[in-house]
Amino acid sequence: MTHPGLDGDWRLRLAAFARLQKLAGRRGGVVTADDLDQGFELGGERIRLWDGRRGIWRPRQLGTDGAALTLVTAPPKPGKTPPYDDQVGSDAEWLLYRYEGTDPDHWTNLAVRRAYRERRPLIYLYGITPGLYEPIFPCTVVADDPANLAFHLMAESAALPLDPLTIVGGVTPQRAYATAAVKVRLHQRRFRELVVS
């Protein structure tokens, strides 16, 4: 849904979601690192969807005090412990995404916190296998938990249009349902990939 007068942040997010929808549609719901590296074009400018070297990404077009666009959970690597214990399979109704490092005021954590405070939806890339990600979008930060160095994320319902003028914060029944469906899908996809590999 488009509205006249949307700010540049919203226009960028909606363009990013549209690009990801096309990419994931071509590959059965997943995207590759190469897909993500290509980014998308907006206003004659190439914008990156992620930075493959870090878990929290804010494009330079959003400014140094802008909200994050993309969160990444790295795919598992055999014999290696993941650097962060992001949790999608817990009994909680949300997805748990760990802060980058231990400083709640690190710029990357501040960018995610800004998305939370300004109710800006994000892209969450969940690593299935090296080079392959399931994009969850739009995804919303519903809580900030500095004591546990974590953010709580929930998926937005695909059945409801994403409306910048009416997006609400917190846990809603639609988000709880959408997030539960995402958890089942991620578990099934990762299990399938492990069996195949």
Residue pairs with C-beta under 8 A, 6 or more apart in sequence:
1 161
1 162
1 163
1 164
2 14
3 163
3 164
3 165
6 14
6 164
8 61
8 62
9 62
9 66
9 67
9 120
10 120
10 164
11 42
12 42
12 47
12 59
12 61
12 62
12 69
13 69
13 120
13 121
13 138
14 162
15 40
15 42
15 47
16 40
16 47
16 49
16 69
16 123
16 137
17 121
17 123
17 137
17 138
17 162
18 40
19 39
19 40
19 49
20 31
20 49
20 123
20 135
20 137
23 31
23 35
23 135
24 30
24 31
24 135
27 35
29 134
29 185
29 189
30 128
30 132
30 133
30 134
30 135
30 189
31 125
31 132
31 133
31 134
31 135
32 131
32 132
32 133
33 52
33 131
33 132
33 133
34 131
36 49
36 50
36 52
36 125
36 133
37 48
37 52
38 49
39 46
39 47
39 48
39 49
40 46
40 47
40 49
41 47
42 61
45 61
47 59
47 61
48 57
48 59
49 57
49 69
49 70
49 123
50 57
50 70
50 72
50 123
50 125
51 57
52 72
54 72
54 100
54 108
55 71
55 72
55 73
55 74
55 84
55 100
55 108
56 68
56 70
56 71
56 72
56 100
56 108
56 109
56 111
56 112
57 68
57 69
57 70
57 71
57 72
58 66
58 67
58 68
58 69
58 108
58 111
59 69
62 69
64 107
65 114
66 111
66 114
67 111
67 112
67 114
67 115
67 118
67 120
68 108
68 111
68 112
68 114
68 115
68 122
69 122
69 123
70 122
70 123
70 124
70 125
71 97
71 112
71 122
71 123
71 124
71 125
71 139
71 153
72 124
72 125
72 127
72 133
73 82
73 84
73 86
73 88
73 97
73 124
73 125
73 126
73 127
74 82
74 83
74 127
75 127
75 128
75 129
75 130
75 131
75 132
75 133
76 82
76 127
76 129
76 190
77 130
84 98
85 98
86 95
86 96
86 97
86 98
87 95
87 96
88 95
88 96
88 126
88 182
88 183
88 186
88 187
89 183
89 186
89 187
90 96
92 152
93 154
93 171
93 176
93 179
93 180
94 142
94 143
94 152
94 153
94 154
94 171
94 179
95 124
95 136
95 139
95 152
95 153
95 154
95 155
95 179
95 182
95 183
96 150
96 151
96 152
96 153
97 112
97 124
97 150
97 151
97 152
97 153
98 149
98 150
98 151
99 106
99 109
99 112
99 149
99 150
99 151
100 106
100 108
100 109
101 109
102 149
103 109
104 146
104 149
112 122
112 141
112 151
113 141
113 144
113 151
114 120
115 121
115 122
115 141
116 141
116 142
116 143
116 144
116 151
116 169
119 140
119 167
119 168
119 169
121 137
121 138
121 139
121 140
121 156
121 162
121 167
122 137
122 138
122 139
122 140
122 141
122 153
123 135
123 136
123 137
123 138
123 139
124 135
124 136
124 137
124 139
124 153
125 133
125 134
125 135
125 136
126 133
126 134
126 135
126 136
126 186
127 133
128 134
128 189
128 190
128 193
129 193
129 197
132 193
134 185
134 186
134 189
136 155
136 182
137 156
138 155
138 156
138 162
139 153
139 154
139 155
139 156
140 153
140 154
140 155
140 156
140 167
140 169
140 175
141 151
141 152
141 153
142 152
142 153
142 154
142 169
142 170
142 171
142 175
143 151
143 152
143 170
144 151
144 152
145 151
145 152
153 179
154 171
154 175
154 176
154 178
154 179
155 175
155 178
155 179
155 181
155 182
156 162
156 174
156 175
156 178
157 174
157 175
157 177
157 178
158 178
159 174
160 174
